[in-house]
Amino acid sequence: MRERLRDLGISVPEIYLPREGIDYRKWAVIACDQYSSEREYWEDVAREVNDAPSTLRLIFPECFLEDSDIDQRILGSLCAGGTDDMLARKAQTWTYCGNRSGTISV
């Protein structure tokens, strides 16, 4: 069935979602280029998120690359950012890819 749907340009992906009860305001972190070198932005985000589950744990902004504790910072992010606990729900949704110029999800 999946192969036939794929031939029609339709896929049914499994999307992992944050577990119930996670504060989405702290979960979602904007990590675009305009902020990657702004240390103050990332320090503000870290204060706001505190120890709540957050995609912040999956990001390593370039402003920290020159710090002397880079190894500890990366290791800390990996240990603290375990996705097993954060991404506990799976959802299935229909996606039509059409001519690949756009995607429509339901």
CORKA-V46220 format. One record per residue. OMEGA is omega in radians with two decimals (none if undefined). BURIAL is # if it has 24 or more other C-alpha atoms within 12 Angstrom, else .. D_CENTER is the distance of its C-alpha to the mean C-alpha in Angstrom with 2 decimals. Layout:
# CORKA-V46220
omega->OMEGA burial->BURIAL d_center->D_CENTER
omega->OMEGA burial->BURIAL d_center->D_CENTER
This chain:
# CORKA-V46220
omega->-3.13 burial->. d_center->29.92
omega->3.14 burial->. d_center->26.48
omega->3.12 burial->. d_center->28.39
omega->3.10 burial->. d_center->30.45
omega->3.12 burial->. d_center->27.52
omega->3.09 burial->. d_center->25.88
omega->3.11 burial->. d_center->29.26
omega->-3.12 burial->. d_center->29.05
omega->-3.12 burial->. d_center->25.67
omega->3.06 burial-># d_center->23.94
omega->3.11 burial-># d_center->21.16
omega->-3.09 burial->. d_center->19.92
omega->2.96 burial->. d_center->16.42
omega->-3.11 burial->. d_center->14.92
omega->3.12 burial->. d_center->11.59
omega->-3.11 burial->. d_center->10.02
omega->3.08 burial->. d_center->9.69
omega->-3.13 burial-># d_center->9.74
omega->3.11 burial->. d_center->13.32
omega->3.07 burial->. d_center->16.10
omega->3.11 burial->. d_center->16.87
omega->3.11 burial->. d_center->13.56
omega->-3.08 burial->. d_center->14.03
omega->3.12 burial->. d_center->11.62
omega->3.10 burial->. d_center->13.01
omega->-3.13 burial-># d_center->11.79
omega->-3.06 burial-># d_center->8.48
omega->3.12 burial->. d_center->7.25
omega->3.11 burial-># d_center->7.85
omega->-3.09 burial->. d_center->9.41
omega->3.13 burial->. d_center->9.52
omega->-3.05 burial->. d_center->12.23
omega->-3.07 burial->. d_center->15.30
omega->-3.14 burial->. d_center->17.54
omega->-2.95 burial->. d_center->16.01
omega->-3.14 burial->. d_center->15.27
omega->-3.11 burial->. d_center->18.89
omega->-3.10 burial->. d_center->19.54
omega->-3.11 burial->. d_center->19.85
omega->3.11 burial->. d_center->20.91
omega->-3.07 burial->. d_center->17.75
omega->3.08 burial-># d_center->15.59
omega->3.07 burial->. d_center->18.37
omega->3.13 burial->. d_center->18.44
omega->-3.14 burial-># d_center->14.75
omega->3.09 burial-># d_center->15.39
omega->-3.13 burial->. d_center->18.52
omega->-3.10 burial->. d_center->17.00
omega->-3.09 burial->. d_center->14.28
omega->-3.11 burial->. d_center->16.92
omega->3.12 burial->. d_center->16.30
omega->3.06 burial-># d_center->14.23
omega->-3.06 burial-># d_center->11.12
omega->3.04 burial-># d_center->8.21
omega->3.04 burial-># d_center->4.92
omega->-3.12 burial-># d_center->8.04
omega->-3.12 burial-># d_center->8.99
omega->-3.04 burial-># d_center->6.77
omega->3.01 burial-># d_center->8.35
omega->-3.08 burial-># d_center->12.08
omega->-3.09 burial-># d_center->13.77
omega->-3.12 burial->. d_center->17.03
omega->-3.14 burial->. d_center->19.14
omega->-3.06 burial->. d_center->19.12
omega->-3.11 burial->. d_center->20.36
omega->-3.12 burial->. d_center->23.97
omega->-3.12 burial->. d_center->23.85
omega->-3.11 burial->. d_center->26.16
omega->-3.05 burial->. d_center->23.75
omega->-3.13 burial->. d_center->21.07
omega->3.14 burial->. d_center->21.47
omega->-3.14 burial->. d_center->21.23
omega->3.13 burial->. d_center->18.20
omega->3.13 burial->. d_center->16.29
omega->3.10 burial->. d_center->17.80
omega->3.11 burial->. d_center->17.06
omega->-3.13 burial-># d_center->13.33
omega->-3.12 burial->. d_center->13.49
omega->-3.09 burial->. d_center->15.82
omega->-3.01 burial-># d_center->14.29
omega->-3.12 burial-># d_center->10.72
omega->-3.07 burial->. d_center->11.99
omega->-3.14 burial->. d_center->9.73
omega->-3.13 burial->. d_center->13.09
omega->-3.05 burial->. d_center->13.68
omega->-3.07 burial-># d_center->10.40
omega->-3.00 burial->. d_center->9.73
omega->-3.09 burial->. d_center->13.42
omega->3.04 burial->. d_center->14.07
omega->3.08 burial->. d_center->14.48
omega->3.04 burial->. d_center->15.54
omega->-3.14 burial->. d_center->17.58
omega->3.12 burial->. d_center->18.05
omega->3.13 burial->. d_center->20.43
omega->3.08 burial->. d_center->19.58
omega->-3.08 burial->. d_center->22.51
omega->3.08 burial->. d_center->22.19
omega->-3.10 burial->. d_center->25.82
omega->3.12 burial->. d_center->26.92
omega->3.10 burial->. d_center->23.44
omega->3.12 burial->. d_center->23.82
omega->-3.14 burial->. d_center->21.45
omega->3.09 burial->. d_center->19.52
omega->3.11 burial->. d_center->20.38
omega->3.12 burial->. d_center->18.42
omega->none burial->. d_center->20.13
